[in-house]
């Protein structure tokens, strides 16, 4: 629409130019038309920095663990208790009580015989006797425990990948919205 208006304005100007030129134009006459180009600003999105992925190494985590361990196991030890002896004194009969015929003389010289009781004869005798026989006992020795520390893996190491997204920006640039025109157009 703009071009049509512009062209008709030029045609008017050309007809008046023909008249001014003294009317020497015979047939179709042309006039020179020069239109400058037009420019505008265009906004466009451009990538400033591309997306990047970074690998991050997370080291393993170790910890100390204390645990109870057997230093010496429980034992059963045999112990021999020897026999116990003692000396015992006991009275034993050496000869039993008895009756014996005994002949004696009295004060007039006569022989008198009678039965006389001889009491039992005793003596003290010492001898060794076993008080307790030999025996075996067992002593229980409990186990001994200690504490030991050791390093254990708490959490294994791993690799993470962190992605930084691309960055974009809006840039404005000047562009030609319509080219200019330079040429001849008929005069009407």
Secondary structure as GFF3:
##gff-version 3
##sequence-region A 1 188
A	DSSP	alpha_helix	2	20	.	.	.	ID=ss1
A	DSSP	beta_strand	29	35	.	.	.	ID=ss2
A	DSSP	beta_strand	38	49	.	.	.	ID=ss3
A	DSSP	beta_strand	52	58	.	.	.	ID=ss4
A	DSSP	beta_strand	61	72	.	.	.	ID=ss5
A	DSSP	beta_strand	75	81	.	.	.	ID=ss6
A	DSSP	beta_strand	84	95	.	.	.	ID=ss7
A	DSSP	beta_strand	98	105	.	.	.	ID=ss8
A	DSSP	beta_strand	111	118	.	.	.	ID=ss9
A	DSSP	beta_strand	121	132	.	.	.	ID=ss10
A	DSSP	beta_strand	135	141	.	.	.	ID=ss11
A	DSSP	beta_strand	144	155	.	.	.	ID=ss12
A	DSSP	beta_strand	158	164	.	.	.	ID=ss13
A	DSSP	beta_strand	167	178	.	.	.	ID=ss14
A	DSSP	beta_strand	181	187	.	.	.	ID=ss15
###
